[in-house]
Amino acid sequence: GSGSGEVASTGESEKEWKGQKNRFHKQLAKYFLRQPFSQRVLEELPWQLLMSGDMDTLLQVLNDPL
């Protein structure tokens, strides 16, 4: 029935939202990676990398600070 269709579409829209959210955080991380070092970069970059799921770059930044 329509009930199962709604569940599937809700799951799809949630998956789509998570994908959009990850891409948004990746774009912000790229922006902060290009900025000169500052308190703002120090605060934002690790968070944006974490939220984007880019653990490799996050570990690289934490192990080799700007």
All heavy atoms as TSV, in Angstrom:
chain	resi	resn	atom	element	x	y	z
A	1	GLY	N	N	0.816	-1.193	0.000
A	1	GLY	CA	C	0.000	0.000	0.000
A	1	GLY	C	C	0.857	1.254	0.000
A	1	GLY	O	O	2.071	1.217	-0.133
A	2	SER	N	N	0.209	2.377	0.182
A	2	SER	CA	C	0.923	3.651	0.171
A	2	SER	C	C	1.783	3.822	1.406
A	2	SER	O	O	2.737	4.569	1.398
A	2	SER	CB	C	-0.067	4.816	0.037
A	2	SER	OG	O	-0.902	4.869	1.191
A	3	GLY	N	N	1.469	3.110	2.486
A	3	GLY	CA	C	2.259	3.208	3.713
A	3	GLY	C	C	3.700	2.819	3.489
A	3	GLY	O	O	4.611	3.514	3.889
A	4	SER	N	N	3.937	1.698	2.799
A	4	SER	CA	C	5.320	1.269	2.567
A	4	SER	C	C	6.036	2.214	1.607
A	4	SER	O	O	7.216	2.459	1.744
A	4	SER	CB	C	5.361	-0.169	2.037
A	4	SER	OG	O	4.721	-0.230	0.767
A	5	GLY	N	N	5.306	2.774	0.650
A	5	GLY	CA	C	5.894	3.750	-0.259
A	5	GLY	C	C	6.356	4.993	0.480
A	5	GLY	O	O	7.412	5.534	0.201
A	6	GLU	N	N	5.575	5.417	1.456
A	6	GLU	CA	C	5.944	6.594	2.233
A	6	GLU	C	C	7.205	6.338	3.048
A	6	GLU	O	O	8.065	7.181	3.142
A	6	GLU	CB	C	4.797	7.002	3.164
A	6	GLU	CG	C	3.629	7.634	2.435
A	6	GLU	CD	C	2.452	7.889	3.343
A	6	GLU	OE1	O	2.646	7.996	4.569
A	6	GLU	OE2	O	1.330	7.964	2.823
A	7	VAL	N	N	7.313	5.158	3.616
A	7	VAL	CA	C	8.499	4.815	4.404
A	7	VAL	C	C	9.734	4.841	3.513
A	7	VAL	O	O	10.749	5.412	3.864
A	7	VAL	CB	C	8.340	3.433	5.091
A	7	VAL	CG1	C	9.663	2.980	5.682
A	7	VAL	CG2	C	7.260	3.490	6.142
A	8	ALA	N	N	9.618	4.258	2.314
A	8	ALA	CA	C	10.756	4.234	1.389
A	8	ALA	C	C	11.139	5.657	0.982
A	8	ALA	O	O	12.311	5.993	0.958
A	8	ALA	CB	C	10.418	3.399	0.157
A	9	SER	N	N	10.148	6.489	0.676
A	9	SER	CA	C	10.479	7.845	0.240
A	9	SER	C	C	11.059	8.661	1.391
A	9	SER	O	O	11.926	9.480	1.183
A	9	SER	CB	C	9.252	8.537	-0.364
A	9	SER	OG	O	8.287	8.787	0.637
A	10	THR	N	N	10.593	8.410	2.616
A	10	THR	CA	C	11.160	9.102	3.766
A	10	THR	C	C	12.618	8.691	3.933
A	10	THR	O	O	13.482	9.525	4.154
A	10	THR	CB	C	10.365	8.784	5.056
A	10	THR	OG1	O	9.025	9.199	4.874
A	10	THR	CG2	C	10.961	9.477	6.261
A	11	GLY	N	N	12.906	7.416	3.782
A	11	GLY	CA	C	14.281	6.935	3.868
A	11	GLY	C	C	15.147	7.546	2.781
A	11	GLY	O	O	16.277	7.941	3.031
A	12	GLU	N	N	14.607	7.632	1.573
A	12	GLU	CA	C	15.350	8.227	0.460
A	12	GLU	C	C	15.619	9.697	0.712
A	12	GLU	O	O	16.714	10.179	0.495
A	12	GLU	CB	C	14.578	8.063	-0.855
A	12	GLU	CG	C	14.913	6.823	-1.632
A	12	GLU	CD	C	16.402	6.635	-1.864
A	12	GLU	OE1	O	17.062	7.535	-2.419
A	12	GLU	OE2	O	16.912	5.566	-1.488
A	13	SER	N	N	14.600	10.433	1.171
A	13	SER	CA	C	14.794	11.865	1.380
A	13	SER	C	C	15.784	12.102	2.515
A	13	SER	O	O	16.568	13.042	2.467
A	13	SER	CB	C	13.466	12.574	1.647
A	13	SER	OG	O	12.876	12.109	2.845
A	14	GLU	N	N	15.779	11.235	3.526
A	14	GLU	CA	C	16.750	11.377	4.617
A	14	GLU	C	C	18.163	11.106	4.100
A	14	GLU	O	O	19.099	11.830	4.423
A	14	GLU	CB	C	16.419	10.412	5.758
A	14	GLU	CG	C	17.306	10.616	6.964
A	14	GLU	CD	C	16.874	9.792	8.168
A	14	GLU	OE1	O	15.668	9.526	8.302
A	14	GLU	OE2	O	17.755	9.423	8.950
A	15	LYS	N	N	18.298	10.076	3.251
A	15	LYS	CA	C	19.599	9.755	2.656
A	15	LYS	C	C	20.067	10.910	1.773
A	15	LYS	O	O	21.234	11.299	1.809
A	15	LYS	CB	C	19.474	8.467	1.845
A	15	LYS	CG	C	20.769	7.937	1.303
A	15	LYS	CD	C	20.546	6.622	0.583
A	15	LYS	CE	C	21.823	6.098	-0.011
A	15	LYS	NZ	N	21.610	4.850	-0.745
A	16	GLU	N	N	19.149	11.467	1.001
A	16	GLU	CA	C	19.471	12.603	0.127
A	16	GLU	C	C	19.899	13.806	0.966
A	16	GLU	O	O	20.869	14.486	0.650
A	16	GLU	CB	C	18.248	12.948	-0.723
A	16	GLU	CG	C	18.507	14.002	-1.758
A	16	GLU	CD	C	17.273	14.267	-2.605
A	16	GLU	OE1	O	16.658	13.304	-3.084
A	16	GLU	OE2	O	16.930	15.458	-2.769
A	17	TRP	N	N	19.182	14.067	2.065
A	17	TRP	CA	C	19.512	15.189	2.950
A	17	TRP	C	C	20.903	15.010	3.530
A	17	TRP	O	O	21.700	15.941	3.557
A	17	TRP	CB	C	18.466	15.305	4.056
A	17	TRP	CG	C	18.913	16.123	5.215
A	17	TRP	CD1	C	19.151	15.679	6.472
A	17	TRP	CD2	C	19.208	17.524	5.229
A	17	TRP	NE1	N	19.569	16.711	7.272
A	17	TRP	CE2	C	19.618	17.861	6.537
A	17	TRP	CE3	C	19.179	18.532	4.274
A	17	TRP	CZ2	C	19.986	19.141	6.907
A	17	TRP	CZ3	C	19.550	19.819	4.645
A	17	TRP	CH2	C	19.940	20.118	5.941
A	18	LYS	N	N	21.227	13.785	3.985
A	18	LYS	CA	C	22.554	13.529	4.551
A	18	LYS	C	C	23.641	13.747	3.508
A	18	LYS	O	O	24.699	14.284	3.814
A	18	LYS	CB	C	22.630	12.114	5.127
A	18	LYS	CG	C	21.889	11.969	6.428
A	18	LYS	CD	C	21.999	10.569	6.996
A	18	LYS	CE	C	21.248	10.461	8.307
A	18	LYS	NZ	N	21.308	9.109	8.876
A	19	GLY	N	N	23.378	13.352	2.268
A	19	GLY	CA	C	24.332	13.567	1.189
A	19	GLY	C	C	24.551	15.054	0.930
A	19	GLY	O	O	25.687	15.500	0.765
A	20	GLN	N	N	23.465	15.807	0.899
A	20	GLN	CA	C	23.571	17.262	0.688
A	20	GLN	C	C	24.327	17.911	1.838
A	20	GLN	O	O	25.154	18.794	1.631
A	20	GLN	CB	C	22.180	17.885	0.569
A	20	GLN	CG	C	21.466	17.563	-0.712
A	20	GLN	CD	C	20.058	18.127	-0.742
A	20	GLN	OE1	O	19.537	18.630	0.251
A	20	GLN	NE2	N	19.414	18.023	-1.900
A	21	LYS	N	N	24.033	17.470	3.056
A	21	LYS	CA	C	24.686	18.016	4.245
A	21	LYS	C	C	26.188	17.741	4.189
A	21	LYS	O	O	27.006	18.634	4.451
A	21	LYS	CB	C	24.051	17.380	5.481
A	21	LYS	CG	C	24.469	17.971	6.782
A	21	LYS	CD	C	23.618	17.373	7.909
A	21	LYS	CE	C	24.206	17.752	9.229
A	21	LYS	NZ	N	24.604	16.634	10.050
A	22	ASN	N	N	26.577	16.513	3.826
A	22	ASN	CA	C	27.998	16.170	3.711
A	22	ASN	C	C	28.687	17.037	2.673
A	22	ASN	O	O	29.789	17.531	2.907
A	22	ASN	CB	C	28.177	14.694	3.353
A	22	ASN	CG	C	28.036	13.782	4.556
A	22	ASN	OD1	O	27.769	14.224	5.669
A	22	ASN	ND2	N	28.195	12.503	4.337
A	23	ARG	N	N	28.035	17.220	1.517
A	23	ARG	CA	C	28.625	18.048	0.459
A	23	ARG	C	C	28.779	19.495	0.917
A	23	ARG	O	O	29.784	20.145	0.628
A	23	ARG	CB	C	27.786	17.973	-0.825
A	23	ARG	CG	C	27.952	16.648	-1.543
A	23	ARG	CD	C	27.308	16.653	-2.913
A	23	ARG	NE	N	25.866	16.811	-2.868
A	23	ARG	CZ	C	24.998	15.831	-2.657
A	23	ARG	NH1	N	25.433	14.604	-2.457
A	23	ARG	NH2	N	23.701	16.068	-2.655
A	24	PHE	N	N	27.815	20.011	1.647
A	24	PHE	CA	C	27.873	21.375	2.177
A	24	PHE	C	C	29.073	21.518	3.122
A	24	PHE	O	O	29.857	22.452	3.010
A	24	PHE	CB	C	26.563	21.687	2.906
A	24	PHE	CG	C	26.535	23.043	3.549
A	24	PHE	CD1	C	26.456	24.194	2.781
A	24	PHE	CD2	C	26.577	23.173	4.926
A	24	PHE	CE1	C	26.429	25.448	3.375
A	24	PHE	CE2	C	26.550	24.422	5.530
A	24	PHE	CZ	C	26.470	25.554	4.746
A	25	HIS	N	N	29.239	20.565	4.038
A	25	HIS	CA	C	30.359	20.616	4.979
A	25	HIS	C	C	31.694	20.470	4.248
A	25	HIS	O	O	32.679	21.102	4.624
A	25	HIS	CB	C	30.212	19.545	6.058
A	25	HIS	CG	C	29.169	19.877	7.075
A	25	HIS	ND1	N	29.300	20.905	7.980
A	25	HIS	CD2	C	27.959	19.319	7.334
A	25	HIS	CE1	C	28.225	20.957	8.746
A	25	HIS	NE2	N	27.392	20.005	8.372
A	26	LYS	N	N	31.729	19.653	3.188
A	26	LYS	CA	C	32.963	19.510	2.393
A	26	LYS	C	C	33.342	20.831	1.741
A	26	LYS	O	O	34.514	21.199	1.704
A	26	LYS	CB	C	32.795	18.428	1.318
A	26	LYS	CG	C	32.997	17.042	1.844
A	26	LYS	CD	C	32.908	15.997	0.745
A	26	LYS	CE	C	32.980	14.625	1.377
A	26	LYS	NZ	N	32.863	13.547	0.439
A	27	GLN	N	N	32.346	21.545	1.218
A	27	GLN	CA	C	32.622	22.839	0.590
A	27	GLN	C	C	33.144	23.839	1.618
A	27	GLN	O	O	34.076	24.597	1.341
A	27	GLN	CB	C	31.365	23.385	-0.100
A	27	GLN	CG	C	30.992	22.638	-1.358
A	27	GLN	CD	C	32.104	22.638	-2.390
A	27	GLN	OE1	O	32.731	23.654	-2.658
A	27	GLN	NE2	N	32.370	21.488	-2.973
A	28	LEU	N	N	32.556	23.849	2.807
A	28	LEU	CA	C	33.041	24.744	3.859
A	28	LEU	C	C	34.459	24.369	4.279
A	28	LEU	O	O	35.299	25.238	4.494
A	28	LEU	CB	C	32.103	24.705	5.069
A	28	LEU	CG	C	30.816	25.497	4.919
A	28	LEU	CD1	C	29.873	25.210	6.074
A	28	LEU	CD2	C	31.103	26.980	4.835
A	29	ALA	N	N	34.740	23.077	4.382
A	29	ALA	CA	C	36.083	22.635	4.758
A	29	ALA	C	C	37.091	23.092	3.709
A	29	ALA	O	O	38.167	23.588	4.054
A	29	ALA	CB	C	36.115	21.113	4.914
A	30	LYS	N	N	36.750	22.952	2.423
A	30	LYS	CA	C	37.644	23.408	1.353
A	30	LYS	C	C	37.916	24.903	1.473
A	30	LYS	O	O	39.040	25.356	1.286
A	30	LYS	CB	C	37.038	23.114	-0.027
A	30	LYS	CG	C	37.127	21.675	-0.435
A	30	LYS	CD	C	36.537	21.500	-1.828
A	30	LYS	CE	C	36.487	20.047	-2.229
A	30	LYS	NZ	N	35.886	19.881	-3.558
A	31	TYR	N	N	36.869	25.660	1.792
A	31	TYR	CA	C	37.024	27.106	1.982
A	31	TYR	C	C	38.026	27.381	3.103
A	31	TYR	O	O	38.958	28.166	2.942
A	31	TYR	CB	C	35.667	27.745	2.285
A	31	TYR	CG	C	35.786	29.173	2.765
A	31	TYR	CD1	C	35.984	30.214	1.868
A	31	TYR	CD2	C	35.711	29.470	4.120
A	31	TYR	CE1	C	36.122	31.527	2.307
A	31	TYR	CE2	C	35.841	30.778	4.574
A	31	TYR	CZ	C	36.045	31.799	3.661
A	31	TYR	OH	O	36.177	33.092	4.102
A	32	PHE	N	N	37.835	26.729	4.254
A	32	PHE	CA	C	38.709	26.992	5.400
A	32	PHE	C	C	40.130	26.486	5.162
A	32	PHE	O	O	41.085	27.065	5.685
A	32	PHE	CB	C	38.113	26.417	6.685
A	32	PHE	CG	C	36.989	27.259	7.227
A	32	PHE	CD1	C	35.678	26.816	7.190
A	32	PHE	CD2	C	37.237	28.514	7.753
A	32	PHE	CE1	C	34.638	27.592	7.676
A	32	PHE	CE2	C	36.209	29.312	8.233
A	32	PHE	CZ	C	34.913	28.851	8.194
A	33	LEU	N	N	40.295	25.445	4.349
A	33	LEU	CA	C	41.640	24.956	4.020
A	33	LEU	C	C	42.421	25.993	3.213
A	33	LEU	O	O	43.645	26.032	3.274
A	33	LEU	CB	C	41.565	23.648	3.232
A	33	LEU	CG	C	41.350	22.389	4.069
A	33	LEU	CD1	C	40.968	21.220	3.165
A	33	LEU	CD2	C	42.590	22.057	4.886
A	34	ARG	N	N	41.716	26.842	2.462
A	34	ARG	CA	C	42.383	27.853	1.628
A	34	ARG	C	C	42.658	29.151	2.377
A	34	ARG	O	O	43.342	30.026	1.852
A	34	ARG	CB	C	41.522	28.159	0.394
A	34	ARG	CG	C	41.406	27.013	-0.578
A	34	ARG	CD	C	40.757	27.447	-1.876
A	34	ARG	NE	N	39.455	28.069	-1.667
A	34	ARG	CZ	C	38.280	27.462	-1.809
A	34	ARG	NH1	N	38.238	26.197	-2.180
A	34	ARG	NH2	N	37.156	28.108	-1.603
A	35	GLN	N	N	42.091	29.302	3.579
A	35	GLN	CA	C	42.232	30.547	4.323
A	35	GLN	C	C	43.550	30.578	5.095
A	35	GLN	O	O	44.058	29.543	5.503
A	35	GLN	CB	C	41.069	30.713	5.308
A	35	GLN	CG	C	39.705	30.756	4.649
A	35	GLN	CD	C	39.631	31.782	3.548
A	35	GLN	OE1	O	39.888	32.966	3.761
A	35	GLN	NE2	N	39.297	31.337	2.339
A	36	PRO	N	N	44.091	31.784	5.317
A	36	PRO	CA	C	45.279	31.885	6.180
A	36	PRO	C	C	44.899	31.445	7.596
A	36	PRO	O	O	43.746	31.587	8.010
A	36	PRO	CB	C	45.643	33.365	6.147
A	36	PRO	CG	C	44.569	34.070	5.421
A	36	PRO	CD	C	43.647	33.066	4.803
A	37	PHE	N	N	45.882	30.915	8.294
A	37	PHE	CA	C	45.609	30.422	9.640
A	37	PHE	C	C	45.052	31.533	10.519
A	37	PHE	O	O	45.558	32.656	10.520
A	37	PHE	CB	C	46.879	29.855	10.282
A	37	PHE	CG	C	46.618	29.298	11.651
A	37	PHE	CD1	C	46.023	28.063	11.794
A	37	PHE	CD2	C	46.940	30.032	12.788
A	37	PHE	CE1	C	45.757	27.544	13.047
A	37	PHE	CE2	C	46.675	29.524	14.047
A	37	PHE	CZ	C	46.080	28.274	14.178
A	38	SER	N	N	43.997	31.213	11.261
A	38	SER	CA	C	43.379	32.160	12.194
A	38	SER	C	C	42.617	31.364	13.244
A	38	SER	O	O	42.444	30.144	13.114
A	38	SER	CB	C	42.405	33.087	11.456
A	38	SER	OG	O	41.295	32.344	10.984
A	39	GLN	N	N	42.142	32.049	14.249
A	39	GLN	CA	C	41.330	31.406	15.287
A	39	GLN	C	C	40.088	30.772	14.665
A	39	GLN	O	O	39.682	29.678	15.040
A	39	GLN	CB	C	40.936	32.433	16.358
A	39	GLN	CG	C	40.152	31.848	17.524
A	39	GLN	CD	C	40.962	30.903	18.390
A	39	GLN	OE1	O	42.153	31.087	18.552
A	39	GLN	NE2	N	40.322	29.895	18.939
A	40	ARG	N	N	39.503	31.456	13.690
A	40	ARG	CA	C	38.288	30.945	13.030
A	40	ARG	C	C	38.584	29.643	12.292
A	40	ARG	O	O	37.809	28.692	12.368
A	40	ARG	CB	C	37.750	32.005	12.064
A	40	ARG	CG	C	36.519	31.595	11.296
A	40	ARG	CD	C	35.276	31.774	12.140
A	40	ARG	NE	N	34.115	31.152	11.555
A	40	ARG	CZ	C	33.263	31.768	10.755
A	40	ARG	NH1	N	33.438	33.024	10.430
A	40	ARG	NH2	N	32.211	31.127	10.283
A	41	VAL	N	N	39.702	29.598	11.584
A	41	VAL	CA	C	40.079	28.374	10.875
A	41	VAL	C	C	40.313	27.251	11.885
A	41	VAL	O	O	39.855	26.117	11.693
A	41	VAL	CB	C	41.325	28.600	9.991
A	41	VAL	CG1	C	41.856	27.287	9.435
A	41	VAL	CG2	C	41.009	29.560	8.862
A	42	LEU	N	N	40.993	27.565	12.964
A	42	LEU	CA	C	41.272	26.592	14.013
A	42	LEU	C	C	39.986	25.990	14.572
A	42	LEU	O	O	39.915	24.795	14.852
A	42	LEU	CB	C	42.066	27.267	15.138
A	42	LEU	CG	C	42.484	26.409	16.316
A	42	LEU	CD1	C	43.480	25.347	15.879
A	42	LEU	CD2	C	43.082	27.286	17.406
A	43	GLU	N	N	38.965	26.828	14.718
A	43	GLU	CA	C	37.690	26.353	15.262
A	43	GLU	C	C	36.835	25.639	14.227
A	43	GLU	O	O	36.188	24.634	14.533
A	43	GLU	CB	C	36.898	27.534	15.833
A	43	GLU	CG	C	37.548	28.151	17.049
A	43	GLU	CD	C	36.875	29.443	17.488
A	43	GLU	OE1	O	35.905	29.879	16.836
A	43	GLU	OE2	O	37.331	30.021	18.494
A	44	GLU	N	N	36.789	26.162	13.022
A	44	GLU	CA	C	35.859	25.653	12.009
A	44	GLU	C	C	36.356	24.429	11.242
A	44	GLU	O	O	35.574	23.524	10.973
A	44	GLU	CB	C	35.527	26.755	10.995
A	44	GLU	CG	C	34.623	27.822	11.529
A	44	GLU	CD	C	33.178	27.382	11.693
A	44	GLU	OE1	O	32.765	26.367	11.096
A	44	GLU	OE2	O	32.450	28.064	12.427
A	45	LEU	N	N	37.618	24.428	10.851
A	45	LEU	CA	C	38.100	23.383	9.947
A	45	LEU	C	C	37.899	21.969	10.493
A	45	LEU	O	O	37.312	21.127	9.801
A	45	LEU	CB	C	39.563	23.642	9.560
A	45	LEU	CG	C	40.156	22.656	8.561
A	45	LEU	CD1	C	39.329	22.585	7.279
A	45	LEU	CD2	C	41.592	23.028	8.254
A	46	PRO	N	N	38.336	21.673	11.713
A	46	PRO	CA	C	38.119	20.299	12.206
A	46	PRO	C	C	36.636	19.915	12.250
A	46	PRO	O	O	36.270	18.797	11.896
A	46	PRO	CB	C	38.726	20.317	13.614
A	46	PRO	CG	C	39.699	21.447	13.595
A	46	PRO	CD	C	39.111	22.470	12.658
A	47	TRP	N	N	35.791	20.839	12.651
A	47	TRP	CA	C	34.350	20.564	12.731
A	47	TRP	C	C	33.776	20.275	11.347
A	47	TRP	O	O	33.023	19.306	11.165
A	47	TRP	CB	C	33.636	21.752	13.371
A	47	TRP	CG	C	32.151	21.620	13.353
A	47	TRP	CD1	C	31.286	22.308	12.573
A	47	TRP	CD2	C	31.358	20.736	14.151
A	47	TRP	NE1	N	29.995	21.901	12.839
A	47	TRP	CE2	C	30.019	20.937	13.799
A	47	TRP	CE3	C	31.659	19.787	15.127
A	47	TRP	CZ2	C	28.973	20.233	14.378
A	47	TRP	CZ3	C	30.615	19.086	15.712
A	47	TRP	CH2	C	29.295	19.313	15.334
A	48	GLN	N	N	34.125	21.093	10.363
A	48	GLN	CA	C	33.595	20.905	9.012
A	48	GLN	C	C	34.078	19.583	8.427
A	48	GLN	O	O	33.319	18.876	7.760
A	48	GLN	CB	C	33.961	22.084	8.103
A	48	GLN	CG	C	33.415	23.424	8.547
A	48	GLN	CD	C	31.902	23.453	8.702
A	48	GLN	OE1	O	31.166	22.696	8.079
A	48	GLN	NE2	N	31.427	24.354	9.547
A	49	LEU	N	N	35.348	19.243	8.671
A	49	LEU	CA	C	35.874	17.961	8.177
A	49	LEU	C	C	35.168	16.795	8.847
A	49	LEU	O	O	34.801	15.811	8.187
A	49	LEU	CB	C	37.390	17.881	8.404
A	49	LEU	CG	C	38.225	18.814	7.529
A	49	LEU	CD1	C	39.657	18.858	8.023
A	49	LEU	CD2	C	38.170	18.390	6.065
A	50	LEU	N	N	34.949	16.884	10.151
A	50	LEU	CA	C	34.248	15.831	10.876
A	50	LEU	C	C	32.834	15.659	10.344
A	50	LEU	O	O	32.397	14.542	10.047
A	50	LEU	CB	C	34.215	16.169	12.369
A	50	LEU	CG	C	33.447	15.205	13.266
A	50	LEU	CD1	C	34.136	13.842	13.301
A	50	LEU	CD2	C	33.317	15.766	14.665
A	51	MET	N	N	32.127	16.768	10.175
A	51	MET	CA	C	30.739	16.708	9.718
A	51	MET	C	C	30.615	16.243	8.270
A	51	MET	O	O	29.587	15.702	7.877
A	51	MET	CB	C	30.058	18.071	9.898
A	51	MET	CG	C	29.931	18.491	11.350
A	51	MET	SD	S	29.125	17.275	12.418
A	51	MET	CE	C	27.446	17.388	11.815
A	52	SER	N	N	31.666	16.444	7.481
A	52	SER	CA	C	31.630	15.990	6.088
A	52	SER	C	C	31.992	14.514	5.979
A	52	SER	O	O	31.814	13.911	4.930
A	52	SER	CB	C	32.590	16.818	5.227
A	52	SER	OG	O	33.932	16.463	5.500
A	53	GLY	N	N	32.541	13.954	7.063
A	53	GLY	CA	C	32.953	12.553	7.036
A	53	GLY	C	C	34.338	12.350	6.453
A	53	GLY	O	O	34.740	11.219	6.186
A	54	ASP	N	N	35.088	13.421	6.250
A	54	ASP	CA	C	36.431	13.344	5.654
A	54	ASP	C	C	37.466	13.105	6.757
A	54	ASP	O	O	38.207	14.001	7.151
A	54	ASP	CB	C	36.732	14.627	4.883
A	54	ASP	CG	C	38.013	14.535	4.069
A	54	ASP	OD1	O	38.772	13.568	4.251
A	54	ASP	OD2	O	38.250	15.455	3.271
A	55	MET	N	N	37.497	11.873	7.250
A	55	MET	CA	C	38.371	11.539	8.375
A	55	MET	C	C	39.851	11.591	7.988
A	55	MET	O	O	40.690	11.939	8.814
A	55	MET	CB	C	38.028	10.157	8.938
A	55	MET	CG	C	36.647	10.071	9.516
A	55	MET	SD	S	36.449	11.253	10.867
A	55	MET	CE	C	34.774	11.733	10.655
A	56	ASP	N	N	40.169	11.257	6.757
A	56	ASP	CA	C	41.571	11.275	6.325
A	56	ASP	C	C	42.151	12.691	6.423
A	56	ASP	O	O	43.229	12.892	6.981
A	56	ASP	CB	C	41.712	10.759	4.888
A	56	ASP	CG	C	41.438	9.265	4.780
A	56	ASP	OD1	O	41.542	8.561	5.812
A	56	ASP	OD2	O	41.114	8.816	3.679
A	57	THR	N	N	41.421	13.664	5.886
A	57	THR	CA	C	41.905	15.048	5.942
A	57	THR	C	C	41.890	15.562	7.377
A	57	THR	O	O	42.809	16.272	7.785
A	57	THR	CB	C	41.069	15.963	5.026
A	57	THR	OG1	O	41.068	15.416	3.706
A	57	THR	CG2	C	41.636	17.373	4.980
A	58	LEU	N	N	40.883	15.168	8.140
A	58	LEU	CA	C	40.820	15.585	9.547
A	58	LEU	C	C	42.053	15.090	10.304
A	58	LEU	O	O	42.708	15.868	11.007
A	58	LEU	CB	C	39.546	15.056	10.209
A	58	LEU	CG	C	39.402	15.336	11.707
A	58	LEU	CD1	C	39.436	16.830	12.007
A	58	LEU	CD2	C	38.123	14.711	12.235
A	59	LEU	N	N	42.394	13.822	10.132
A	59	LEU	CA	C	43.578	13.277	10.806
A	59	LEU	C	C	44.848	13.978	10.330
A	59	LEU	O	O	45.742	14.261	11.118
A	59	LEU	CB	C	43.679	11.776	10.573
A	59	LEU	CG	C	42.649	10.936	11.320
A	59	LEU	CD1	C	42.725	9.479	10.890
A	59	LEU	CD2	C	42.822	11.065	12.820
A	60	GLN	N	N	44.913	14.262	9.043
A	60	GLN	CA	C	46.076	14.963	8.485
A	60	GLN	C	C	46.221	16.347	9.110
A	60	GLN	O	O	47.317	16.745	9.507
A	60	GLN	CB	C	45.913	15.066	6.973
A	60	GLN	CG	C	47.112	15.583	6.240
A	60	GLN	CD	C	46.890	15.592	4.737
A	60	GLN	OE1	O	45.904	15.063	4.237
A	60	GLN	NE2	N	47.807	16.206	4.025
A	61	VAL	N	N	45.116	17.078	9.221
A	61	VAL	CA	C	45.144	18.417	9.794
A	61	VAL	C	C	45.514	18.365	11.275
A	61	VAL	O	O	46.301	19.169	11.759
A	61	VAL	CB	C	43.781	19.128	9.596
A	61	VAL	CG1	C	43.641	20.352	10.473
A	61	VAL	CG2	C	43.582	19.493	8.131
A	62	LEU	N	N	44.966	17.392	11.986
A	62	LEU	CA	C	45.258	17.283	13.419
A	62	LEU	C	C	46.706	16.862	13.671
A	62	LEU	O	O	47.315	17.297	14.638
A	62	LEU	CB	C	44.298	16.301	14.087
A	62	LEU	CG	C	42.848	16.742	14.159
A	62	LEU	CD1	C	41.986	15.636	14.730
A	62	LEU	CD2	C	42.685	18.026	14.953
A	63	ASN	N	N	47.245	16.024	12.794
A	63	ASN	CA	C	48.623	15.548	12.972
A	63	ASN	C	C	49.668	16.502	12.427
A	63	ASN	O	O	50.826	16.475	12.853
A	63	ASN	CB	C	48.803	14.182	12.290
A	63	ASN	CG	C	48.141	13.075	13.086
A	63	ASN	OD1	O	48.184	13.067	14.307
A	63	ASN	ND2	N	47.516	12.151	12.387
A	64	ASP	N	N	49.270	17.345	11.479
A	64	ASP	CA	C	50.211	18.281	10.856
A	64	ASP	C	C	49.534	19.648	10.761
A	64	ASP	O	O	49.082	20.051	9.693
A	64	ASP	CB	C	50.617	17.783	9.470
A	64	ASP	CG	C	51.705	18.631	8.861
A	64	ASP	OD1	O	52.392	19.351	9.601
A	64	ASP	OD2	O	51.867	18.570	7.633
A	65	PRO	N	N	49.412	20.354	11.878
A	65	PRO	CA	C	48.651	21.609	11.894
A	65	PRO	C	C	49.168	22.611	10.851
A	65	PRO	O	O	50.338	22.602	10.492
A	65	PRO	CB	C	48.865	22.153	13.305
A	65	PRO	CG	C	49.296	20.980	14.117
A	65	PRO	CD	C	50.002	20.052	13.167
A	66	LEU	N	N	48.243	23.465	10.438
A	66	LEU	CA	C	48.586	24.511	9.462
A	66	LEU	C	C	49.683	25.315	10.064
A	66	LEU	O	O	50.305	26.091	9.849
A	66	LEU	CB	C	47.354	25.368	9.159
A	66	LEU	CG	C	46.090	24.597	8.777
A	66	LEU	CD1	C	44.911	25.530	8.707
A	66	LEU	CD2	C	46.296	23.925	7.426
